[in-house]
């Protein structure tokens, strides 16, 4: 593992965190990675599952 690998991973983590914030505020379909643009897939399935799990825990 090199310094550049760590920088790339940190940059990707920051992008993912920002996308999660936008999705939680404006909706799951408001931010899409360019590589997925135009694809007919469910975007942010992991994040949505996380939100659903947190809401369930809050209600229990």
N, C-alpha and C positions, 0 to 999 in steps of 0.2 A: 504494500500500500504506500502510495506516495503522497506528498503534500497536495498535488493536484487532484488526486482522488478525494481527499478530505474537503477541498474547496468545492469541488463539483457536488459532493453529497450535501454540504452545508447550503449551497445555493439552491439545490433541488428541495431541500427541507423547507427553506424560507418560501419558495414558490408554492409548495403544497400548503403551508400554513396560511398564506395569503388567500389562496383559492378557497380553502375551507371557510375562512372568515367571510368572504364575499358570498359563498353559497349559503352560509347560515343566515346571512342578512337579507339576501335578495332572491334566493331560490337555487335549487340544484342545477338548473339548466342555464344559468346566467354566465357561467365561466366554463369554457371548453378549451382543452389543449388544441393547438393548431393541428397536430397530427390526427386528432379525432374529429375535426370539424367536418360536418356533412355525413358522418357515420350515424347509423341508426342504432345506437347502443344506449344503455343506461349510464349516465355520467355520475361519478361520485358515489358509487354503490357502497363503498366502505364507509365513507363519511356519513351517508344517510343512515346506515346501520348503526353507526356510533351515536348519532343524534337520537334515533329511536330507542336505543338501549339506555341512554341517559334520561330520556323522558320517562321511560318505564320505571327506572330506578327512583326517579323523583316522585312518581305517583305511588310507589309501593310503601 
